[in-house]
Amino acid sequence: MNPAPMQAFVYWIEAAREDLALARLYETPANRAPVLRRTMACVALALGAANALRDQPRRNLCLRVMRWLRAALAAL
């Protein structure tokens, strides 16, 4: 197995997790929305790595988080 997609997946998931922790600090929608959009971009990149790995559980995790982020952005 090529380790590059796994390293990419771990990197982007960790970046998304850090962005989510940062988003909790912002109370106003104008400040929170850009952070959530950046989190969505990180998860999308992690999804690409999960697809390269052909790892269905990781892919499902990314899709679930992206649905949650879309709902959170729509609620702002």
N, C-alpha and C positions, 0 to 999 in steps of 0.2 A: 504494500500500500504506500502510496506517495504521501509523505508527511505534510507537504505544503498545504493541501486543502484543510487538514485537521488543524494546523497551526493558524490558518486564516480564520476558520470557524471560531476557535477559542479567542482569538484576538478581537473579532468583531462582536462576539457575544459579550465579552468583558467590557468593550467600549460602550455597548448598549446599556449594560448594567450600570456603569458609571454615570451615563447620561440620565438614566431613570432616577438614580439617587440625587442627581443635581436638579432634576425637574421638581422633585418634592420641595425644594427650597423656594421655588417661585410660586406665589399665590395668584398673581394676575394672569389671565389668559394670554395677554400680549407678550408676557415674558416666558410663559410655559410652552406656548405653541412652537417656537423655533427649536427648543430643546427636544420636544417630542418628535418633531420632524427629523432632526438629526438622529435621534434614536431609531426612528423608522428606517432611515438610510443605512444605519449600522446593521440592523436586523436583516435588511434586504441583502446586504453583502454577505452576512452569515448564511442566509438562505442559499445564495449561490455556491458557497463552500459546501454546504450540506448536500446540495444537488451533485456537486463534483464527487463527493464521497459516496453518493448513492445510499445515504443513511436516512431512512424514512422517519425514525423517531426525532432526529434533529430537525428534519424538514418540517415535520408537524409542529414541533415546538416553535420554530420561526413563524410559521403561518398563524399559529394561535396568538403569539405576541403581536404580530402585525395587525390582526383583527382587533385586538384590545387597543392598540395604539390608534387605529383608525377611529374606533368608537370614542376614545378620549379626545381626539382632535375634533371630531364632529360635535362633541358636547361643549367645546369651548366657545 
